[in-house]
Amino acid sequence: MVTSSQVALQVFQQAIAILAKWANFDHPILDNEYSEVKKAKEILNWTENTKIGTLRLLFDNVNLSDEPKNESSKIHYHELRAIDHDDQEYPDIPYPLNCEPNKKAQEDFKAEIKKELSKYLKDNLENLSLLMLILEKFGSCLSFGESNVALVDIARTTAAVATALINNPAEKISLIAGDLSGIQKFIYTISSDGALKSLRARSFYLELVTEEVVQQLLEELQLPRTNVIYAGGGNLYILASGKPEVKSIIEKVRHQFNEWFLDEFQGKVFLALDCLCFPKDDLKPEAKTEDKTSKFAEHWSQATKNLAKHKSQKFCTQISDFIKPRYSHQPCRVCYRDDVESDKLKPLNDNEADSVLACQTCRSMFDLGSELFKVNAIVRSKQKKIAKSLHTLNFKLPSGNIYYHLFEYWKQIDPTPDTVLLVNDWTLEHYQFKHFNNVYPLLLGNYGKQGELGFMRAGEMAEKAQGIKRVASLRMDVDRLGQIFAKGLGENQTLPRLAGLSRQMSYFFKVYLNSLAKKRIGNIPDNFKRLLPKNEEYNILFIYAGGDDLFISGAWNEAVNFAFDIYQCFRAYTGYNPDITLSGGISIDGAKFPLYQAAKSSGHAEDAAKENGRNSLGLFGEVFKWSEWLGTLENLKESSEFDKINQKYSQREIKPKLLGIIPFVEILSPENIEANYSRNFVRNLLITAQIQEQALEKFKEDKQSEEALATRYYLHLPKVAYILARLPNHILQNEDFRTSLKSPYNAPYFRAIATWIELLNRGS
C-alpha cells in the first residue's frame, strides 16, 4: 500500500520538476502519479497547463471592511529573491515591489535556481526534507496558477490533501486545530532571580512543546510534515483524513498532554485540540457558501471557535486530580510552586553562594537560558543521552519520555536521530545527508545581544541605554489577526492562500525581526524614520517572537527605537494595507524591577493601544496612533479631535509642518541642545501639559460645552512663548519648529515630548 511519505514526496518531485523547467534546468517531469495526487491536484486546480509566474503580494487582497476593495488599489509584487542568508546570520527582509520584476530579474533568478539545482538535486530526489526546503527557498516568491498563490503553498497543500485521501473511501477531510493556552502564565509568573535567562528559556521551551504536539499528531496519524499548515505561537493547524479514528487519536493526544501539563506545571498550561470534518470538495476554490464566502474559510473559522469550548472546560477529565488532598511545602523562590518536597529544592545558580532555592523545572530553565545563545541544532529522540549535546530537555509524557538534545553544530549530531530541527538554517547543504531524512528548519525569533556571560543581562542593557539607565519591555501584536484569517480574503479564502498568509506572518516575526535587530542598515527602506543613526546591533533580547506577537526587553531607548522600526517595516512588508496593523505597549523600569511586573505593565500599555482604535502605541503613560508618534505625512492627513473644534471657527488653524512627537524629540535631542536648556524646556513643557490636563478634567466634570473644551488647545500659548524665548538661537532659527510648537494641533503631545527628552538627558 502507498504511504503518506511516498505521496508527499511525489508531489514535491513534481513541483521541483516544474520549477526546474521554468529555470531551464534539464529535469524530467514524473509520470505514473498516484491516484491520491491526481485527485488533490484536481481539487486545487493544478493542471498540466498551470504555469509559474511572478507573485503578487497576498496582503494586498486582505479587506476587513464591508466595502469591496478598490480596483485601483496599489498592486505589489514579490522580489525575485531566494530566502537565504549567505554569509549573514539572518536573511534580509524582502520588501514588495511596486511593479512586476523585469525580464532581467527573472533571468538572473532562473540562473541562480539552475545553479543550486545542479548542485543538490541529482542525488537527493528521494530526500523529501531537502526538496521541501528547495521549494521554500525559491518557490516562496513565485506564483503558480493564481497570481497571488505561491508555488510552495500549492505544493504543500496539494501534498497535504493527497495524503489525507489515502485509504479514505468517504473522501472526507479533517482540519485539526490546536491552541496552547496559559503561555503568559507559564512564561511571566516568575520572580526576578535569573528572570531574563529564564523567561527566554521558557519561551523556547514552549516552542518545543508546540513542536512535540505536532510530532505526536503526525506520528499517530502517519502523516508527513507537509500536512502542517501552520504551527507556532502556541497555535497549530494540520490537515488529515476524515476517517472516524482521527477524532479518537486527537482525544488521546490532547489527554496525554494535559495530563503531563497538570502534573508538571500545575495546570498553568493547557492544550485545546479538536478537529472539524468536511467533504473534500469544500477545499475547491470555487466551493462557496450561500453568501459567497469560501466554504473552507468557514470550516477554518469554525474549527478555531470549537477550541473555545475546550478552553472553557480546562482539565475537565482530570478534575479528580484537582480535588485530591495534597501537602504544601516550602515554595520554589522562582515560580512559587509549593508541591515539591523541600529537600528537592536546590540553588538556582550553583555559582552563587546566596542563590535562591528553586524546583527542578526552574533550575533547568535557568541552565537552558545560559546555553540558548549557542543552540543551532536540536535532536528529538527517545534516547536519554546523546554525546556532545549542550543541554537536554525531558518531556515526561504518559506515553513515554521524549528528549530534546540541543547542539551547537549540526555536524555533531549522531547519525541515528528521530528528527533533527535546524534553527533558522536555510543552507541546503545541511539537509542533503541521507541520515538526515527527517530534518526540518525550526524558525525562531531568537535574537539577543551577547554580554559577558551569554545573553546580555538587564543591568548590562541598562548601562548601554542613552540618558537614564533603564530597561524597557516591549509587547506588540497584529491587530484583528483572527478576522484577517476568518474573512480577510473574502471569497478567495482558500487553503493555499491561508497557508501563504500564515507562512508570511511567521517569516516576519520569526525570521525577519532577527534580521532587523542584527543589521538595521539594509533592512530598513531609505524613506523610514531612523531613530538609531548608527548601524549597530540592538542591545535587546527577544524573550518571545511568535506567529503574530512579541515580547522584547532591552536598553530603554533602543527598545523604543526598535518598536518604531518594527512598525514601519511591518507596514512596508504588508504593502501598507490599512487593514493589517500592529499595536504595542512599552514599560520603562529599573534593571532590578521584577520582569513579570514589567511584562504586566507593558501588557496594560498594549491593551490601552488596542482601546485607542488599534494601530497605536502606549508609551510614557500616553497612547497615540503610530503616525502621531512618528509625525509622518499620514498624520498630517488624518483627522484629530481638534479638527472637529477647528471647523467651528471662521479663521481656522492650519496644520503645522511639524505634527507629532518624534519631529520635536529629534530637534531637541541631546545632540542638538545643551542639558541646561533641555531641562528648562522639559520642566516648562510638563507644567503646560499638566495645566491642559487639569483643565480638561474640569471641563469633563462640569460637562461644559465643546467650545470650552477647546481651551485645552490654547492654554499653552503663553507658556510656550516663554519656553521658546529661552531656547538657544540655532533652535529658534528653525521657523517650522517655532510655529509648529505653538500650534494647537500639537498640544496633546507635550507630555510625551517632554518625557522622552527628559529620559534622554538624565544620567541616572
N, C-alpha and C positions, 0 to 999 in steps of 0.2 A: 504494500500500500504506500502511496506517496506521502511524504512527511511535510510538515509545515515549512521546515527549513529548505527543503528542495523547491517548494512552490515559491517561497520568497526569493530564493536565490535566482530562480528563472526570471522573475520579474525584473530584478536588478541587472541581470545579464542582458536582458532585452533593452533596458533603459540605457545601460552603458554602451551597448551597440549603437543605439540611436545617437547618443552623444558623440561617439567616435565617428560616425558617418558625417555628422554636422561639422566636426573638426577636421574632416578629410583624412582620417586615420583608418587604415585598412583593417577592418574587423567585421567578421560576418555576423549577420542577424540570425538568431537561432530559430529553427523550425521546430515542429512537433511539440507545441506548447500544451501544458496540462489543461484539462477542461476547466478547472477552477480559475486558472489565469485568464482563459478566454472569457469566462462569464464576468470576472471582475473588470476586465477591460471594457466589455460592453456596457457595464453599469456606469463606469466613469468616463465613457466616450473616448476611449483610447483606441483609435483605429489605425489602419495601415497608412492613412493619409495625414495623420496628426503630425504636425511639424514643430521643430524647435524654433523659437524666435526670441526677440528681445522682451524683457519682462517689465510690465507696467507695475507701478507701486500699488500694492493691495490696500494700503492705508487710505489711498485716495477715494476708495469706494465706501469707506465707513461713513454712515449717516445716521445720527440718532434723533434728528428732527422729524416731524411728521411731513414736512415738505420734501418733495423729490429733489435729489441732488442736481444742482445747476449743471447743465451740459457744458457750459463754458468754464467750469471749474478747472483749476490748474491740473495738468497731467504731468506726472513724474515717471521716470524710468530708472531701473536699477543700473548702476555702473557695471560694466563687464569686468569683474574682478573676482579672483578666487579668494575664498576665506583662508588666509594664510598669514603667518607672522614672520616668515623668512628668518632673519637673524634677530628679530624682535621677540620680546616675551609674549606680547599680545598683538592680534591683528588690528590695523587701523579701522576706524569707523567708516563704513561706506555710505555716504550721503546720496540721496536720489538726485538724478539729473533732470534738468528742465526740458531736455529734448532727447530723442532716441539716439543711442550710441551710433556713431557713423560707421561706415564700411571699414575704415582702417582699424577702429577699435575692435570690431568684430573679427577681422582677420588676425590681429595680434592675439586676441583671446583664443582663437582656434589654434594658433601656433603653440601657445602655452599648454593647452589641453593635450594636443598631439604629442608634445614633448614628454609630459607626465605619463600619458597612457603607454607610450613606447617603453618607459622605464619599469612600470609596475603591473601592466595588465596581463602580459603573456603567461606568467607563471602563477597568477593569482585568480584565475577565473572561478575557482570554487570557494574563494575566501569572501563570504558574504560581508564580514565586517569591513574589509578593505573596499569592496565595491560600494558599500553604503557611504563610506567616508569620501570616496572619489566623487560620488554624485552630490554629496552635500557641499563639498568644496567648490565644485564647478557648476552644479546644477541649481544652486540657490539664486542665481541671478539670470537664469534663462527661463523663458516661458515654454510651455508645451500644450498646444491646443489653444486654450483660452489665454488672452493676453496678460492676465494678472494671476495666473496659476503657474507656480514654479515647477520645473521638471522634477526636482527632488520630492516635492509634495505629492505629485501624481504617482511617482514610483512607490513611495512609502505607503500611500493609502491604497493603491492597487494591490500591493503585496498583502496589506492587512485584510482587505476584503477577500482576496483569493484564499488565504489561509483560513479565514473564518468559514469558508464554504466547503472545506474538506470534510468528507463523510458527514454531510449535513443535508439530508434529503428534503427537509422542510424549508431549507434556504432562508432561515431567519438569522438575523444578526443581533448581537448584544453589544451595547455600549456600556462599558464599565466605567463608573465614576468614583473617585475616591477623594477624601479630604481629611488631612491630618490636622485636627484642631487641638488647641492648647499650646501651640508653638510659643506664643508670647509668655505664657505661664512658665513653661519649661526653661526658656532662654533667660528671661529677665528677672525672675524672682530669686535672685541670689544676692549675698552680701557683697561688699566692695573688695573683700580679700581675693586678690588674683582675678578681679572681675573681667578685665579686658580679654585676657587669655582664655578665661573660662567661657565667656559668652561667645567668643569666636569659635571655640571648640564645640560648644553646644549647638550652635547653628550648623556647623559642619556635620556634626553627629546626626542631626535631624535630616539633613540631605541624604545621608546614607540610609537612614530609616526609610525614607520615601523610596529610595533605590531598592531596598530589600523587599518592601511591599510589592514593587513592580516585579522583582525577580521571582518571588514566591508565586505570584499570579501567572507569570509566563511559564514557569516550570509546571505548575499544576494543570494549566490549560494547554500545555505543549505548544506554545506559540513562540515565534522568533521576536527579536527586538523591533522588527518593522511594525508590529501591531501597537506599539506605544505611540499614541497620537500626541500626548503631552505628559510630561512628568517633571514637576519642580514646584518649589514654594509650598510644599505640602499638599499639592493637588495632582491628580493623575486622571488620564482618560485612555482607555485601552479598548480596541475593537476585538471582539471574539465571536465565536459561534453562538447561535441562539438555541443550542441544544439544552434540554432541561437540566442536565447535570452541571451546567455552568453556574447556575444560581447556588447550588449546594457547595460548590468549590469556593465561591465568593464568600459565603457564610462561614465556611471553615477557616479561610484566611483571615477574615475580619475577627472571628472569635479568638484565634490564637494570638493575634497581635494585641488585641485589647486585654487578653489575659496577662500577657507579658507587660503591657503598659501599666496595668493596675498593680502588679507585683513590683515592678522596677521603679515606677515614677509616681506611685500613689494616686493614679488617675488623673494626673496633670495633662497627659497626652491621650488622645482618643482617635481612633480610626473609624470614620464613617465610610462605608463601602457598599455600593449597590450597583445594579445593572438594569438596563431597560432593553427589552426585546422588541424587534420590529422586522417587517419583511425587507428583504434585500433591495427590492425595487425602490424603497424610500430613500436609498442613497443616490439615486439618479438625480442629476442636476435639474431635470425637468419635473421632478416629483414635488408638487406644491399642495398646500392646504387650500381651503375654500377662500381664505383671504389673501391668497397668492404668496404666502411665505413658504420658505423651504421646509419640507417635511422633516429632513434630517435636523435642521436647526431647532425645530420644535422638540424633537427627541433629545437633543443635546441639552436644551433648557430644562426639560422635564427631568432628565437624569440628574442634573445639578440640584434641582429643587427637592428630589427624593432624598438627598443626603441630609436635608434639614430635619427630617423625621428621625433619622438615626442620632443626630446631634442633640435632639431634644430628649432622647431616651438613653443617654450615655450609660454604658455598663449595666443595662437592664438585666442582661443574662448573668451578670456577676454580682447581683445585688446582695446575695447572701454573704459574699466576702466583705462587703462594706459594714455589715451589722455584726460581724464576729467580734467578740471582745478581744482586745489586744493590749499589751503593755506599752506604756510610753517610756522612752529612755532619754538620756541627755541628747539634745538635738544637734545635728550637724551644724556647724557655725557658718556654713556657706549657703546651703539650701533649706536649712531648718527642718528637715525631715526628722521625726523622732521615733521611727520604727526600727532603727538599727541599734543593736546592743552596744552599750557604751565601750566595751573592750574592743569593738571592731572599728571605732573611730580612730583615725591616725592623723598625724600632722599633714596639713595640706601641702606644705613645701618642706621637704626634708633638709633643704639647705638653710632654713631659717630656724633659729633656736626657739623663737616665740611664735611659731606658726600655729594658726588655729586648728582645732581638731575637726576633721571632715570625714564624710562617708566615702565609700569606695567609688561611687559614681562621680562625685565632685573631685576626688583626687585624680581619677582617670581623665576627667575633662581638663583639669589644670595641667597635667603632664602632656596631654594631647595638644593643648594650646602652645606649648613650647616647641612642638615638632612640626606644626602645620606649615610653617614658613618653608619647609624643605620638601613637603609631600608633592610628588609629581605622578605617582602611580599607586593604584590600590588593587589588591587582590582579594576577591571574595572566595572563601574556601571553607571546607569543613575540617581542614587541618588546624590544629590548635597553634602550632608553631611553624613558621617558615623562616629560613635563615635570612639574615641581613635586613629584616624589617625594622623600621624606626619605632613603630607602635602597633599594637593590635587591639581592636575593639571586639568584644564578645557580645553577640546578640543571643540571649538565652531564651529562645523561642520554645514553646511546648513541644514542637515537632523535632527539636534538636538544636544544638548550638551552631551558629554561623559566625565565622570570624572574618573580619576585615583587616587585612595586613597592609600597612602603609609603607611605601618605599620612596626613596629619593630619586632613583633612576629606574627606568623601565628595563634596562639590561640586567638588573639584579634579580629579576623575577624567575622563580622556579618554573621549569618547562611544563609542569602539570597543574596549572591553576584551574579553578572552576570558571571564574570570569575575571577579566582584567579591565579596570577603568583607568584611562589615562587622562590626567587633569589638564583641561584646556589645551589639548595636544592635537594639532591639525597636520602633523608630519606623517605623510603616507608611509614612509619607511618603517615607522614603528608599528604598523598594522599588517605587515606583509608576511610575518613569520608563521609557519604552519601551526606551531603550538600556541599561537595567539588567535585561534579561530573565534573565540568568544571575547573579543576586545572591543571596547566602545569608548568614545570620548565622554568624559564627565565634565560638563560645563559648570564652572563655579565663579561667582563673584568673590574673588579671594585676594584682592589687592591689600597689601599692608606695607607701610614703610618700615624698613628694618631698623631696629635700635641696637642698643648694646647687647641685649640678650633676646634674640629672636625679634618678634614684633615689637614695635615701639610702644612703650608704656605711657600711661596717661600723663605722668609727670614730665616725661621727655617731650611729649606733644605740646604740653602747656608751655614749656621753655622755648619751643620753636615758634610760638604764636607772636604775632606783631602786637605791640601795645600791652594790654593786660594779659597776664599769664593764666589763661583759662583754656578749657577744652569745651568743645561743642558736640552735642548729639543731634544727628540729623535723621529724620524719618520722612520718607516720601512714598507715594504710590500713585498708580494710574487711576484717574477719575472714571467712574462708571464702567469699569472693565467688564463686569457681568453683563451689562447692557450691550457693550460692544460685541461680545461673543454671542449673546442671545438674539440680537436683532440688527446689529450694526451693518451687516451686509445685505439685509433685506432678502429678496428672493434669490440672491446669489450666495446665500449662506450654506455653501456645500462643504462636504467633508474635506476635500483638498484645500479649500480656502481657509477653513477654520484651523486646519493643521498648519497652514502657512502663517496665519496670524499669530498663533501660539509660538511657533518657531521664531518668528522675527521679534516678538516681545522678549523671549528668552535670550536671544542673541544680545539685545541691548543691555539687559540687566545683568546677565551672567558673563558676557564676553566683552562688550564694548565699553562698559563702565570701567573695567580694569584698564583698558587702553587709555581712556581719558585721564585717569588718575596717574598713570605711569608716564605718559608722554602727551602733555597738553598741546604743544605746538604740533600741528599736523593732524590733530583730531578735532580741532575747532575751526569752522569756517571763518574767513577773514572778517566778515561783517558782524561778528559777535562782540558783545561787551567783554573786554578782557580785564577781569578784576585782579588777576595774578600775572604781572607783566613778564616774569621770568619763566623760562621753560624748565621748571624744576618739578621733581616728583612731589606729589602732595604728601604732607605729613599727616596722614589719616589712616584709619584702619576700617576695612569692611567687616562689620560684625555679621551682617546678613545682606545679601543681594539676591533676590529670587526671581520668580516669574514676572512680577509686576511691582515689587516694592523693595525697600532697602532700609537698613539701619546702619549708620556710619558714625564713628567717633574720630575726633581729630583736633589739631590746633584750631582754636575757635574761628579765626579769620579765614583759615584755609577751608574748613568745613563749610563756612558760609559761602565762600567763593565757589566751592565745588557744587553746592546746591544750584547756583545760577548756571554753572556750566552744564550740569545735568539737564536742567530745564531747557536751555537753549538748544543743546544737542538733540534732545528727545523731540523737540518741536520740528527741528530740521529733518531728523531721521524719519519722522512720520509725515513729511510733506506739508507741515503746518496745517494739518486738518484741524479745524476748530472743535471737532468732537472728540479729539484724542489729546487730553491734557494731563498734567500732574498737579498734585497738591502736596505740600510738605510743611513740616514744623521743625524748629530748631530751638534747643535749650542750651544755655551757656553757663557753665559751672566750674568750680574749682577742681583741681586734679584729684582730690580725695573725696569728692562728693560721690555718694553711692550711685553706681551706674544704673541700677534698676530704677532709682528715683529719677535720674536724668532721662531714662527711656520713657518713663511715665510722663514727665514734663513735656518732652518733645512730642509725645503722642497726643497730649492735650492741645499743643500748638497746631498739630496736623489736623485734629478734629475741628479746631476753630477755622482753619483754612477751608475745610470742606463746607463748613456752615456759611462761609463767605461767598457761596455760589461756585465753589471749586475753582480750579485753575489759580490757586492762591498760595501764599507762603505766610506762615506765622513765625515771626522773629522779633526779638526785643519786646515781647508783650504786645506787639502790633500785628495786624493782619491786613494785607493788601494783595491785590492781584499782582502776578509776576510782572506785568507790564508797568505797574505803578512803581514797583521796586526798581526796575531796570531803567525807567524813563525812556522807553522806546517809542518809535513812531506809532506803534499800536495804541499806546496810552494816549497820545495826542488825539487820536481818532475816537476813542471810547468816550461815552458819556459818563459824567460823575454826578454825585449828589449836588454839587454846586451848580451844575448846568441847569437843573430844574429851577433854582432860585434866580440864576442869571437871566433866564428867559423873561422874567417879570420886569427887568429894568429897561428903560429906554436907551441908556448908554451901557451897552453890555461889555463885560470884561472879555478880552481876547486871550485865548490860551497862550501861555508863555512858551518861549523856545525851549527852556529847560523845565520839564514837568516830571516830577517823580522824586526818587530818593538818591539813587546812585550818582546822577549827574552832579549833585551838590557835594556828596561824600568825596567824589574824585577831586573836585576843585579845592575842598577844604581838608584834604588828607595831609598827614604829617610831612609828606614830601613837598607840599606846596605852601604850608603855613606854619609859623613858629608855634611852639607849645603854649606860650602865654596868650597869644591871640586866640588860639584854638580853645583854651579853657574858658576865656571870657565869652566867646561866641556860644559855646555849648551851654554854659550856665544861663545866659540870657535867652537862648532858644528854648531851653527846657522850661524856664519861667513862663515864656509866651505860650508854650504848649499846655502848661498847667492852667493858665488863665482861660484858655479856649475850652479845655475840658470841663472846668468848673462852670463856665457859662452854659455850656451845652447841657450839663446835668440840671442846672437851674431851669432852663427852658423846658426840659423834659418833665420836671416835677410840676412846674406851673402851667404846663400844657399851653405855652404861648403859641402865637401864630407862626407860620412858616417864615414870615418876614423877620420876626425876632430871632429865629434860628440862624438867619443869615449873618448876624453879628459875629458869629464864630469865625466867619471868613474875613472879617475886617478888624477885629480886636487887635490883631497882631501888628497892624501898620505902624503905630508909634514906636513900639518896641523894636521892630525890625529896622526902622530908620536909625534908631540908636545903635543897634548892633552893627549895621553897615558902616556907620561913621567911624567905628573903632577897628575896622579891618585894615590890613596893610594895603598900600596903594596898588600893588600889582594885582591884587584880587579885585579891588574896586574898579580898576580899569576895564574889567570884563562887564560890558553893559548888559549882556544877556543874563549874567549872574545877578546883577543888581535888580533889574526889573522883574526877573523870574521869582526871586526870593520874596518880593513884596506881593506877588500875585495871589489872590485868594484861592486860586486853584491848588497852590502848594501848601496851603495852611494845614491840611490834615497830616502832612508828612514831617512836621517839625520835630516831634519827639523821636521818631525813628532816625532822622538825620543826625540829631544831637547825640543820641545814644551810641550810634555807630562811630562817630568821630571821637567821642569820649573814650570808648574802648580801645580805639586805635592809638590813642595818645597816652593812656595810663600805663605806667611801667610796672605796677604791682597791684 
